[in-house]
Amino acid sequence: MVCTVQLLKNCHSLLKTANRLHVKVPWGYVRGIQVGPKDAPPVLMVHGWLDNCYSFVPLLTMLPKNRRYIALDLPGHGHSSHKPITAYTHTIDYILDLEHVRRGLQLENFTLIGHSLGGMLSGIYTATYPDKVDKFVAVDGLLPFHQPNDQVIDNLRKAVDMVVDDTFNHKKFSDLDVLSEKITRTIFYKGMETEVAQFMLERSIQMLPDGYQFTYDKRLRYPALIRMTKDVLFPLISSWQTPILYLIASEGFKQFHHPSYEAGIDYLKKHSEVIQLELPGPHHLHMSNPEEVSQAVIDFLGLNEEDKNNSPTDSPPFEFKGL
């Protein structure tokens, strides 16, 4: 197992050779990084809620470089543009964002790898565009959370009140180490090494005269006005035709082991080709246990493990700025 110090050294080394990506979209740019030859089969990587493309860097250090890996910052995250002030952040809207990126990069067919929210978004996208996605890997998060029919109105009202009240503001932290340590005690980052969390968070913060502050769009902290119900979700997932690898973190979110969520997974398995594996680690499984995650991905995608340690510097720098 690679120690944390060596893993971070490998991460920083990879970033020195990774190509910066800028895809033009109607409200600005979707940014990210790209690793591997530009003419290789593409793999689009979609991070989780409040994360950024750096969350995939530990995994990228262990994957063969015979693919074109494109790790995105979703709108409002990392270095990507925030949506206009009149826009809101419904989960389903990210499908529009992924399609803007696909067309901007002129991808015809590709593999999707998504973590948490990114897994849920990738799943909806796969159901919507099954002819575009060859294979799909979801890491600790596959199906969108759905709500009972009798809770729709109450949840809608709560969401509207929170959005209109708009009481959330980013806190300031005097020290980056304090910020990172505090984050790893939250439910989302629990179990992560502080140094690994800090590596990712550095892409989502800004330095101020009196400390540090997150830069993600604060509207991401508010619940979506529109949420799926079982009547919407189940017909959607029954249309999935793409082979799926679902990696569950042994110490991940309890919600993913809730009977209603597992019922959705069981329903999906009746209609789609799903390989489900539980691997040891916390919710950010691909960052805390990239060795086992990478091996599962290599096996599922049929990647050539002999190319695992090839240098990505063989390909010339590539930056696509959209059409």
C-alpha positions in Angstrom: 0.0 0.0 0.0 1.3 3.4 -1.0 2.0 5.6 2.1 0.3 9.1 2.3 3.6 10.9 1.7 4.4 9.0 -1.5 0.8 9.2 -2.7 0.9 13.0 -2.4 4.3 13.1 -4.1 2.8 11.1 -7.0 -0.2 13.5 -7.1 1.9 16.6 -7.4 4.1 15.0 -10.0 1.0 14.1 -12.1 -0.3 17.6 -11.9 2.9 19.0 -13.3 2.3 17.1 -16.6 -1.5 17.2 -16.6 -3.1 19.5 -19.2 -5.5 22.2 -18.1 -8.9 22.0 -19.6 -11.2 25.0 -20.4 -14.6 24.1 -22.1 -16.7 27.1 -23.2 -20.3 26.9 -22.0 -23.1 29.5 -22.2 -22.4 30.9 -18.7 -18.6 30.8 -18.8 -16.2 27.8 -18.6 -16.2 24.3 -17.2 -12.6 23.7 -16.2 -10.6 20.6 -15.2 -7.5 18.6 -16.0 -6.7 16.0 -18.6 -4.2 13.2 -18.5 -3.1 10.9 -21.3 -3.0 11.0 -25.1 -5.7 13.2 -26.7 -6.4 10.5 -29.3 -6.9 7.7 -26.7 -10.4 6.5 -25.7 -11.9 9.1 -23.4 -12.9 8.6 -19.8 -14.9 11.4 -18.2 -14.6 11.8 -14.4 -17.3 13.6 -12.4 -16.6 14.5 -8.7 -18.9 14.6 -5.7 -20.7 17.5 -4.0 -18.5 20.4 -3.0 -15.4 18.5 -4.3 -13.4 19.2 -7.5 -11.4 17.4 -10.1 -8.4 17.0 -7.8 -10.4 14.3 -6.0 -9.5 12.0 -8.9 -5.8 12.7 -8.9 -4.8 9.9 -6.4 -6.7 7.4 -8.6 -5.2 8.8 -11.8 -1.7 8.1 -10.5 -2.5 4.4 -10.5 -4.5 4.0 -13.7 -2.8 3.1 -17.1 -2.1 6.1 -19.2 -3.5 4.5 -22.3 -6.8 6.5 -21.9 -7.7 10.2 -22.2 -8.8 10.9 -18.6 -10.9 14.1 -18.4 -11.6 15.2 -14.8 -14.1 18.0 -14.5 -14.9 20.7 -12.0 -18.7 20.8 -12.1 -20.2 24.3 -12.4 -19.8 26.3 -9.1 -17.0 23.9 -8.0 -13.2 24.2 -8.2 -12.2 26.6 -11.0 -15.4 26.3 -13.1 -17.6 29.3 -13.5 -20.6 29.8 -11.2 -24.1 29.7 -12.8 -25.8 33.1 -13.3 -27.4 34.7 -10.2 -30.9 33.8 -11.5 -30.0 30.1 -11.9 -30.3 27.4 -9.2 -28.6 24.2 -8.6 -31.0 21.4 -9.2 -29.4 18.0 -9.5 -31.0 17.3 -12.8 -29.5 20.4 -14.3 -26.1 18.9 -14.2 -27.2 16.7 -17.1 -27.3 19.8 -19.2 -23.8 20.7 -18.1 -22.4 17.2 -18.9 -24.0 17.4 -22.4 -22.5 20.9 -23.0 -19.1 19.4 -22.1 -19.5 16.4 -24.3 -20.4 18.5 -27.3 -17.7 21.0 -26.5 -15.1 18.2 -26.4 -16.7 16.5 -29.4 -16.9 13.1 -27.6 -18.9 10.5 -29.4 -18.5 7.6 -27.0 -16.8 7.6 -23.7 -16.6 5.9 -20.3 -18.0 7.7 -17.2 -16.5 7.5 -13.7 -18.5 9.3 -11.0 -18.1 9.7 -7.2 -21.1 10.3 -4.9 -23.1 13.1 -6.5 -21.0 12.6 -9.6 -22.1 8.9 -9.7 -25.7 9.9 -9.4 -25.4 12.5 -12.2 -23.5 10.1 -14.4 -26.2 7.5 -13.9 -28.9 9.9 -15.0 -26.8 10.9 -18.0 -26.2 7.3 -18.9 -30.0 6.6 -18.8 -30.6 9.7 -21.0 -27.8 9.0 -23.5 -27.1 5.3 -23.4 -25.7 5.4 -26.9 -22.9 7.8 -25.7 -21.6 5.9 -22.6 -19.7 2.6 -23.2 -19.2 1.8 -19.5 -20.0 3.4 -16.2 -18.2 3.3 -12.8 -19.9 4.7 -9.7 -18.0 5.1 -6.5 -20.1 5.2 -3.3 -23.2 6.7 -4.9 -25.2 5.5 -7.9 -28.9 6.2 -7.7 -30.2 9.7 -7.0 -31.9 10.0 -3.6 -35.7 9.9 -4.1 -38.5 11.1 -1.8 -41.8 9.6 -0.9 -44.8 11.1 -2.8 -46.3 12.4 0.5 -43.2 14.5 1.3 -43.0 16.3 -2.0 -44.9 19.5 -0.9 -43.2 19.7 2.5 -39.7 19.3 1.0 -40.5 21.8 -1.7 -41.6 24.4 0.8 -38.5 23.9 3.0 -36.2 24.2 -0.1 -37.9 27.4 -1.3 -37.6 29.0 2.2 -33.9 28.2 2.4 -33.2 29.5 -1.0 -35.1 32.7 -0.5 -33.8 33.3 3.0 -30.3 32.8 1.7 -28.6 32.8 5.1 -25.5 30.7 4.3 -22.2 32.4 4.1 -18.7 31.0 3.7 -16.7 31.0 7.0 -13.2 32.2 7.2 -10.4 30.0 8.5 -7.2 31.5 9.9 -5.1 28.5 8.9 -5.2 26.0 6.1 -4.3 23.1 8.4 -7.2 24.1 10.7 -9.6 24.1 7.8 -8.5 20.7 6.5 -8.6 19.1 10.0 -12.1 20.5 10.6 -13.3 19.2 7.2 -12.1 15.7 7.9 -14.3 15.6 11.0 -17.5 16.2 8.9 -19.6 13.3 7.6 -18.5 13.8 4.0 -14.7 13.6 4.6 -14.7 11.4 7.7 -11.9 8.8 7.6 -9.7 10.7 5.1 -6.1 11.6 5.9 -6.0 15.3 6.6 -3.1 15.8 4.1 -5.0 14.1 1.3 -8.1 16.2 2.0 -6.0 19.3 2.0 -4.6 18.4 -1.4 -8.0 18.4 -2.9 -9.4 21.4 -1.0 -6.6 23.7 -2.2 -8.4 23.9 -5.5 -11.6 25.1 -3.8 -10.3 27.8 -1.5 -8.9 31.3 -1.8 -6.4 33.1 0.3 -7.6 36.3 2.0 -5.6 38.9 4.0 -7.0 37.4 7.2 -7.2 33.7 6.3 -8.8 31.2 3.9 -12.3 30.8 2.5 -14.0 28.3 0.2 -14.8 29.5 -3.3 -17.6 27.1 -4.3 -21.0 28.6 -5.1 -22.8 28.9 -1.8 -26.1 28.0 -3.5 -24.8 24.4 -3.6 -25.5 24.3 0.1 -29.2 24.7 -0.5 -31.5 21.7 -1.3 -32.8 21.3 -4.8 -36.4 22.5 -5.4 -37.1 19.5 -7.7 -36.4 16.0 -6.4 -37.2 12.7 -7.9 -39.9 10.3 -6.6 -39.9 6.5 -7.0 -42.4 6.9 -9.8 -39.8 8.9 -11.7 -36.6 7.2 -10.7 -37.5 3.6 -11.4 -38.6 4.0 -15.0 -35.4 6.0 -15.5 -33.0 3.4 -14.2 -34.9 0.6 -16.0 -33.7 2.2 -19.2 -30.0 1.8 -18.3 -28.3 -0.4 -21.0 -24.6 0.4 -20.1 -22.5 -2.1 -18.0 -22.1 -0.7 -14.5 -19.4 -1.1 -11.8 -20.7 0.0 -8.4 -18.0 0.4 -5.8 -19.4 0.8 -2.2 -17.2 2.1 0.6 -17.3 -0.1 3.7 -17.3 3.0 5.9 -19.3 5.3 3.5 -22.7 6.9 3.8 -25.3 5.0 5.7 -27.9 6.3 3.3 -26.5 4.0 0.6 -27.3 1.0 2.8 -30.9 2.2 3.6 -33.5 -0.4 2.6 -35.2 2.1 0.2 -31.9 2.8 -1.5 -30.9 -0.9 -1.7 -34.4 -1.6 -3.1 -33.5 0.7 -6.0 -30.2 -1.1 -6.6 -32.0 -4.4 -6.6 -34.5 -3.1 -9.1 -31.6 -1.8 -11.3 -29.9 -5.2 -11.2 -33.0 -6.8 -12.7 -32.7 -4.5 -15.8 -29.0 -3.8 -16.2 -25.6 -5.5 -16.0 -24.3 -4.4 -12.6 -21.1 -5.6 -10.8 -21.2 -4.5 -7.2 -18.1 -4.6 -5.0 -17.6 -3.4 -1.4 -14.1 -2.1 -0.7 -12.6 -1.0 2.6 -12.5 2.7 3.2 -14.5 5.9 3.8 -16.8 7.8 1.5 -14.0 9.2 -0.6 -12.9 5.7 -1.4 -11.0 6.6 -4.6 -8.8 9.0 -2.5 -8.3 6.9 0.6 -7.9 3.5 -1.1 -6.9 4.2 -4.7 -5.0 1.0 -5.0 -8.1 -1.3 -4.8 -10.3 1.1 -6.6 -7.8 1.4 -9.5 -7.5 -2.4 -9.7 -11.3 -2.8 -9.8 -11.6 -0.1 -12.6 -8.7 -1.7 -14.6 -10.4 -5.1 -14.4 -13.9 -3.7 -15.3 -12.7 -1.5 -18.2 -10.3 -4.1 -19.5 -7.3 -1.7 -19.3 -3.8 -2.9 -19.9 -2.2 -3.1 -16.5 1.2 -3.2 -18.1 0.8 0.4 -19.1 0.0 1.4 -15.5 3.3 3.2 -14.9 3.7 4.8 -18.3 4.4 8.5 -18.2 1.7 10.8 -19.5 4.3 13.1 -20.9 4.6 11.1 -24.1 1.7 13.2 -25.5 2.0 16.9 -26.3 0.2 19.4 -24.1 -3.4 19.7 -25.1 -5.9 22.3 -24.1 -9.4 22.5 -25.6 -11.3 25.7 -25.1 -14.6 24.7 -26.7 -16.1 25.7 -30.0 
